[in-house]
Amino acid sequence: MIEYKFNTFYQALKHYAYLQPNVTAIVIKDKKISFSKLHDFTNRVASFLQSRNVKPGDRVGIFLNNCWEYIPIVYAISKVGAVAVPINTHFKSQELSSIIEDANIDVFFANDSLRDIVVKSIAIHKCPNVAWIGNDVVGTRFKNILKAKDTSIEIERSLDDVASIFYTSGTTGDPKGAILTNRNMLFNAISANKLFKTTKKDRSVVFLPLFHIYSYNVAAFLPLNLGASIVMIPPNTPFSEILKSVYKNKVTLFFGIPNVYDAMAKSKLSWRFMKFNKIRLFVSGAVAMPLSVHVAMQEKFKKIQLVEGYGLTEASPIVTINPPNGSKISSVGKPIPGCEVKIVNERCLDLSNKTIGEVIVKGDNVMKGYLNREEETKEAIVKGWLYTGDLGYIDEDGYLYIVDRKKDVIIVNGLNIYPTEIEQIVNQFDGVKRSAVIAKKDELRNDIPICYIELEDSDKELNIEKLVKYLKGFLADYKIPSDFVYIEKIPVGPSGKILKEKLKQIIIEKEHKEIIDESKYLNSYY
């Protein structure tokens, strides 16, 4: 049974600001912010929100790169009973507009470096209340908010009130807002802590983008809500500098993704870092970790445990994690305390151990539903069980293994890409008859989006540079396909729906034939 000490994030901050006022909460570069100072900043931001008539349940957008200001903003939103809506900072104006419209946002925070995207979006018309982080804009500046008098009033909220909305890809290609309650968000900290054994002496590093729930609710707010501290890394910081900060600030909890651990395993680290770093736990999430990376990390850091977990936005996000003292490589571990996991077939019947089926989840981490999408909510949550769309199996010891994704979502560095969104834009480019985006795997088993194009006129090729430039006007950079391949005909069904499994088979057969042909050539040459 999970016991909740607090109902909201803000209550946790208030508690630790009183209990340990001078303890460092946030470190960023050479700046340190204590819990009492963080509490003071939070109250001033809350005053700003209430002065802008933000009421309980109102949605407040956060369009920020990683910065220390992110943290008091989230706590302030919690204090006034509003709903935090973190927004992907890779989004372009059109994508930002769709989020603002769907979530009905009229107050939000943005970096001045993102001003061009903001002013070209619907925000310039719909959001009269934009608070800017930085010095290069005209309007409400965050630094002035922090100078204002604290007049805020805490709004009492329950565990089942909505705390945040995180957007994730939908079945139509449009982002879907996962509605997460205070219970959902706090559950992960309480439950995961039973495995991580976090203490107030721990320090977590936060370098993954905070608009991603893994970084937001696990790397940042899990330790803060337990009275521990975080080291915030600014965006675009070189990996070598991240590791210097980890060493200098005595980080104990390192939350990363497989690409990061691959880089770490291959890096030539100083003897001083290897001997004197304070890391006690590496945690990997977002995508599956290749066996080679796991082995390389274990060989390099023999005294530090590396554990892999599984989660999704709709589950706040942690579902399973390998116990630190009982990890199984290639597995994503066991359900966290208070969470249930089952494997079912297409008729929703339980499957026996080691039988592959759909992973379904039940517990206090399961979202309330999708914003403005009642039918999709009913499909995703049935009798309290969240149908993840992921395929996996459970072994005889209760460890979960993820083998594939039922949906067509492509994941690049932990960020979801839905092919339909890309295809719809590619199809509008002159000379394109039809397109299909599917994923290939690189040597680290990361998804690489490839766009297959059927031309209107097979004798005329496209200017790919112009196509990429065109796409960048509509899509975040990470959504741009890594390669564009011409194909004679993309298979479609009677309704015009692309038959992606058939397309994949055609591609496999074509690549296999090319390998055979190349082999014949080499044999004849030698």
Secondary structure, 3 states (H helix, E strand, C coil): CCCCCCCCHHHHHHHHHHHCCCCEEEEECCEEEEHHHHHHHHHHHHHHHHHCCCCCCCEEEEECCCCCCHHHHHHHHHHCCCEEEECCCCCCHHHHHHHHHHHCCCEEEEEHHHHHHHHCCCHHHHCCEEEEECCCCCCEEHHHHCCCCCCCCCCCCCCCCEEEEEEEECCCCCEEEEEEEHHHHHHHHHHHHHHHCCCCCCEEEECCCCCCHHHHHHHHHHHHCCCCEEEECCCCCCHHHHHHHHHHCCCCEEEECHHHHHHHHHCCCCHHHHHHCCCCEEEECCCCCCHHHHHHHHHHCCCCEEEEEEECHHHCCEEEECCCCCCCCCCCEEECCCEEEEEECCCCCECCCCCCEEEEEEECCCCCEECCCHHHHHHHEECCEEEEEEEEEECCCCCEEEEEECCCCEEECCEEECHHHHHHHHCCCCCEEEEEEEEEECCCCCEEEEEEEEECCCCCCCCHHHHHHHHHCCCCHHHCCCEEEECCCCCECCCCCECHHHHHHHHHHHHHHHHHHHHHHHHHHC
